[in-house]
């Protein structure tokens, strides 16, 4: 996109300030009171659409396309947003097109969800209810309208899979859709962004947005483009054509869990002095002791230095390069060294692949190549891991996921797990949640939590249950929080001579192969959260006959939504399934969020204590997201030379 095309670039919104309590509480209360009424309304409209679909079955393909063309023209004139009849007629045509082109007739609950998303809601749909097609129906309507529509997925695999699956429907509706991938060059991305519907991950779209800002010299603005054109300045190639509509799959992960994740556009900046200082701090930090020299802040990545620690730092700083000997610099340097030792654990927060530290996203269990920690922390972790130190980076532009999604004109989405986040979603994005009832009653059986004194005893109990289920011919999926736990469990299974498949961030290339076989009779699969969101495990007839997929939670997460993502792998679309839940007093959730004095109560009331710990962790996380967002905005407002986003 050349500079002159910036005149057609969708205007970028300002990031709104945080609302005050009296702007949130009444609106949220009013919506909660109206939920049943809204569900009834969408159910009635979905029934009308389904009835209309029957009348379209006799039309030929050209006749159906002609009908859809009328809806497309109405959408281009933005009449669909103002006429419910036009919208319902359009959805009826899309349902019939989906039946013919995809072999899938949208269920009533899928139509309800599509209608709600087109009205700006984030909807909760039961696992296995067909979010892919539901989002596709909404994407067609938005794709017909002027301006770009971005459909955000949890990872590149899902983006490519969903775009490919829906391609026949999009083509029949005279639309083009494309999935971005990391191998695309800027010109290929520019062409992709000209399509009406673009599938991508959040980090891809945010990165491209920031790159356009860097190239343009700030927010892409029509007035600035006009002035530069009048001055005869050279054109600037831009990839995107603005931020108008976004549909977010797995909305809770992207809009909440990754909200404060910063996307940073940077370039390497050689700094041999920093590398030398980090290496020396790594060797010297072994002389410092927890509680004696410093205190770790519970639940945070921060260090408070005691008086003895200050004296030790002053002594150790004599061995550092001269520029790192001042109090502020040496504290920063040793703080990173302490965090690398105490808080960032190999095979939990990161893995080492080919002599390189690769960050692991705990929420998804996936490795994130190319991402680095800032302010020398990445180099401190590299020193701890014993790999070559990389050059630090110079930041060119940065933007958090949360603030990026506030820039879209219209935001909606879907997820299977929106429990307890309606307040935060409205606080940050001014959108409400709406639960869509399941199509068929769930046959999922969730067993009570079993609490153990330590991890080793818990592992022995898990392995004993796995052996029992394996002998029954059940398919078993064991979910762990991190790579280290998956290998800890794999070691025990190997000792018991039980055959299994291991899926974690160290072998992402095997994901599709392992998942495709996980539903077989007697199959045992150990996986991190890579087998959570978006994973559809197909059961063999024998496994279904034996009782369906058994999901085993090796350790509860700090968010109950992540637990439910794991539970949602079983008992999909009315199939049978069972969930076994395990925990121990040594689990991170318990040790970080419950005082040791009440650990005995966790043995008596495990479910109650686990939920209390999760609620405390979720409140802390929400507070952290609010503080970081507020600090970011205040910093931008103070820096008068910074553009408005």
Number of C-alpha atoms within 10 A of each C-alpha: 18 12 22 16 15 25 17 13 21 19 19 18 15 12 17 14 11 15 12 9 9 8 11 16 14 11 13 19 11 10 16 16 10 11 14 12 12 16 18 12 13 20 20 14 19 24 17 15 23 21 12 18 21 12 11 17 15 10 12 10 14 10 12 19 19 13 17 22 16 14 25 25 14 19 23 17 13 15 16 23 14 10 11 13 12 17 20 21 20 24 27 25 21 29 26 25 26 22 15 16 17 15 10 14 18 21 17 19 22 24 27 24 31 29 23 24 25 23 13 18 21 29 26 24 24 22 25 20 20 16 25 21 24 22 24 25 28 23 26 25 23 26 28 24 21 14 20 24 27 28 27 26 24 20 18 19 15 21 23 17 13 20 23 14 14 18 18 18 23 24 12 19 23 15 17 20 24 22 24 20 17 10 8 11 9 14 13 12 20 18 13 21 26 18 18 21 28 25 28 26 25 23 19 17 21 21 17 18 21 21 23 20 18 15 13 19 12 17 19 25 17 18 11 17 20 15 11 15 14 9 9 9 11 10 16 17 18 26 21 23 23 22 24 21 23 22 26 28 28 23 24 25 21 22 24 20 20 17 21 21 15 16 19 22 18 14 12 11 12 13 12 13 12 19 20 13 21 26 19 20 24 22 12 17 18 11 10 17 12 14 13 12 18 19 15 17 10 11 13 12 13 15 19 14 19 15 12 13 20 16 13 14 23 15 11 19 24 11 14 17 13 11 11 19 19 12 12 9 13 21 21 16 24 24 22 27 29 27 18 22 19 12 15 16 16 21 20 19 19 25 21 16 13 8 13 17 27 25 24 24 18 18 20 20 25 25 21 13 12 8 14 17 13 13 14 20 22 23 28 28 26 23 24 20 20 14 16 13 22 18 17 23 19 15 13 13 15 16 19 19 21 22 22 22 22 20 21 21 15 17 23 26 29 28 22 25 25 24 14 13 17 18 16 18 19 17 20 22 20 19 20 21 26 23 23 19 15 17 16 12 10 16 16 20 15 14 12 12 18 15 21 20 16 13 20 15 12 21 21 14 14 22 17 14 14 23 17 12 18 18 11 14 19 27 29 29 28 26 27 27 25 27 26 18 21 22 19 14 21 21 12 16 22 11 8 12 10 15 13 18 16 20 27 26 27 18 12 14 11 13 17 12 9 20 20 14 18 24 28 22 24 23 21 26 23 25 29 27 26 26 27 21 25 23 20 18 19 18 21 17 12 16 22 21 14 18 17 28 32 28 24 23 22 25 23 25 23 24 21 18 20 22 20 18 21 24 26 24 24 30 24 23 17 16 18 19 25 19 24 19 22 21 27 25 21 16 17 16 22 23 16 17 20 20 10 12 7 10 17 12 12 20 17 11 13 22 17 13 19 23 15 15 22 22 17 18 20 18 11 15 19 16 12 14 21 18 13 13 20 14 12 14 19 12 12 15 14 9 11 9 8 12 12 15 18
